Amino acid sequence: MSKSRSSYWKNHPGSAVLRLLVWLSAVITVAVMAFLVGFILIKGVGNLKPELFALEYNSENASLMPALINTLIITLLSLLIAVPFGIFAAIYLVEYAKKGSKLVKIIRITTETLQGIPSIIFGLFGLLFFSTALHWGYSLLSGAMTLVIMILPLIIRTTEEALIGVPDAYREASFGLGAGKLRTVFKVVLPSAIPGILSGVVLATGRIVGETAALIYTAGAVAKVPSSLMGSGRTLAVHMYVLSSEGLYMDQAYATAVILLVFVLVLNWISGFCAKRLGKAANGQ
């Protein structure tokens, strides 16, 4: 077996070069990721102190707890609004819209275009529309609605691809047993596509948690937990940006980066766990 492989690479040098490039790309990617994570942990773990988790932020104690609570609120609010709309829009595009429809083509081009727009453009739109035109001001609600517009195209596209990946045999078997279109979609197709849908939700969550430009213009940078959704508050990413830009709390900024990294890892683990459980439930295991 080893001789045949070695002779194959000798007879096809181009394949050997491609194989080398693939391995080199993988090594570089892993090395860069390990360097970034290691740098954050080395700089930040030693600066994690109990006072960083105080409920009140002041000049003597740059607590990250208000920003952590605001991050949870904005993340949950954005997902509660964007996920249902994104899933229903994808269901329409895949299951109900006519194939080759001009409307479907327009929607897909629009979603793909929106995914490539810089986040600061969304921030300026949110400032002009939600904060100014609707008179919401700098508030968690303005920030959440701006993030909904940002992540909606991502959720639509990933859900659409997950639904397209479900074999047509599943739909035909459901129709053959007498199920209607709506029951087939929600009882057969949608459960089979849940792992792919959750992967899109994970990507959207990561974009929400790491967003700064859009939230500075809409949610503001007040270092406290507002009494309502109409109050201003900063998220972890904005909190880290403000601390690093001031240059006075670099240790606290590195500690915030560690918490942000752990926050994203926990969300990814929860999503993966839910995907496995729901996938087993859909397969009847």
N, C-alpha and C positions, 0 to 999 in steps of 0.2 A: 504493500500500500504506500509506504514511504517512497519507494523507488518511482512508482507511477506519478506521485505528486511532484517529486523533484524533477522528473523528466518533463512533466507538464509545464512547470514554471520556466524550464530552459527553452522549451519550444515556443512558449508564449511570454516573452519578456514584458510585453505591455501589461499583461495581467499581474505580473509580479510587481511592476511599478504601481499599479492601482492598489494592490493589496498593501504595499508599503505606505502609500498615502493615506489609506483608510486607517491603518494602525497608528500612523503618526498623528492624524487628526484626533483620534480617540485619546491618545496619550496627552496631547496638548490640552484638550478639553478638560480631562480629569485633573490635570496638573493645575490649570488656571482655577478651576472650581475649588480644589483643595487649598490653593494659596489664598483665595479670597475668604473662604470659611475659616481657615486657620488664622489669618490676619485679624479677622473680626473677633474670634474667640480669645486670642492672645491679648489683644488690646482692651477687650471689654469685660471678660470674666472677672478679672481682678478688681474692676471698678463697680461691681454689683454690690450694693450696700442696702441695708434695710430702709434707710431714709429715702432711697429712690422710689420706694413704693408707698410713700405717704400720700394721703388723699388731697393734700393741699400743696400747690406749687408756690414757691417764693424765691427771692433772690439768694437766700442762703442755702436753699435745698431745691435743686432742679428736679423735682419729682416727675417721674414718667407715668404715674398711675392715672392722672386725668386724661392724658393722651391715649393710654391703653383702653380706658373705658370708652372714650370717643371713637376709637378705631373699631371696637366691637359694635357700637351703635350704628355707625355709618355702614359697616360691612353688612350687618344683618338687614338693615333697611334697604340698602341697594340691591341685595340679592332677593329679598322678598318681592321687590317690584320687578326687577329685570328677568329673573328666572322664569316665572310663569309666562310673561309676554314673549320671551325668547323661545320657549318650548312650543307655545301655541302657534307662533309665527312659523317655526320650522315644520310643525305638523301640517299646517296649511300648504306650505311650499312643496312638501314631499307627497302628502297623501291626498290632497283635495285639488290643488291647482292643476290645470291642464298642462301636459308636457309640451314644452316649446312655447309656452305663453310669454308674451312680451312683458306682462306684469312681473312674472317670476324673474325674467332676465334683468329687469330694472331693479328689483329688490336685491338680487344677488350682487349686481354691480355696485349698488349703493352700500350694502353692508361691507363689501370688500374695500371700498373706498374709505369708509368711515374707520376701518381698522388701521389704516395707514396715516390718519391725521394725527399730528402731534397733540399731546395732552393739553398743552397751553392754549391751543385753539378752543378746545372744549371748555377750559377754564374761563376764557374771555366770553364765550357764548353764555355760560352759566352766570357770569357776572352781569351781562347785559340783560338776559332774559329773566332768570329766576331771582337774582338779587335786586335788580333795578326795576325791570318792567312789572314783575309780580310783587314787588315791594317785600320780598322775604329777607332782604339784607344778607349780612354774613351770618349764615346759620347752618346747622347740620343738615337741615332739609334741603337747602340749596346745594350743598356739597353732594348729598346722596343722589339727588335727581341728576346732577351733572355726571356723576359716576354711572348712573343707569344708562345714560345715552352712550357713554364710552364703552361699557361692557356688553350692551345689547347686541351689537353686530357679532361679537365673539361667541356669545351663547347661541345665537341663531345659526351661525355657520357650523359650529361643532355639533349641535343637536341635529342639524340637517344631515351632516355626514354620518352621524350615528344611526339615524333612521334609514338612510340609503343603504347602510351596511347590513341591515336586517334582511335575510333572504326572503324572496317573494314566496317561497314555499310555505312560510309561516302564515302569510296572509291568505294564500289559497286554501290551506288546510282549515283556517278559521272560517272562511266563507263557505267551504264545503260542509262544515258542521252546522251551518245555519246562522252563524253570527253576523250581525250587521257591521257596517263600516265603522261606526263609532266604537262599538264593543271591541272590534278587531284592533283598532288603533290603541285603545287604552288598556286592553287586557292582554294583548299579544305583542304588538310591535313596540310600544313604549317600554314595557318591562325589559324586553330584550336589548333595548338601546340604552338602558340606564348607565352602564359603565362608561360609555362614550359621552353621555350627557354630563355625568359627574366630572369627567376630565375637563370639559369646558368650564364647568362651574369652578373647579380648582384654579384654572388659568385666570378666570375672571376675578376670583378672590385675591390671587396674587397681585393682579394689577390694581385692585382697590387698596390693598394694604400698602403697596409701595408707591402710591400716587402722592405727589406733592404739588406740582404746578397747578393742576385744576382745583385743588382744595384750598390753596392759599387765596385764590381769587373769589372763592364761594363760601367755604366754611370758616375762613379766617384762621387766626393763629393765637387765639386767646387760650392761655394755659389753665383752663379749668373745665369742669364738667357742667354744661349749661343746665338750667332748670327745665328746659323744654327743647323740642327740636328746632325752635325758632331762635335759639341762642347760638352764639359762636363758640367754636372749640377746635383745637388742633388734634390731629392724629399723630401716631407714632412717627411716621415718615416726616411729617411737617415739624414735629418736635425735634427730631434729630437734625433736620436741616437748619432750624433756627439756632439750636445750640452750637452747631459747627460754624455757622456764619458769624455768630457773635465772637467766637474764639475764646470765650471765657469758661466754657463748660465742656471741653473736649473729652474729658474722662467720662462725663455723664452721657455724651453723644455716643461714644463707643459702647457703653453699657446699654444704651437704648438700641443700638444696632444688634446686640446679642439677643435682647428680648424680641426684637422684630424678626430675627432669624428663627428663633424658637417658635414664635407665634405662627409663622408660615409653615414650619415643619409639622406642628401639631394639627393645623388645618388640613394639610395634605394627608397626614396619617388618618384623621377622622374620615376624610372623603374616600380614601382608599379602602378603609374598613367598611364603610357603608356600601361602597360599590361591590365589594366581595359578598357581603351579606345579601344585598338586593339581587345580585346576579344568581346566587344560589337559590334564593326564593323564586326567582323567575323560572329557573330550570327545574323547580320542584324537588330540590335536594334538601 
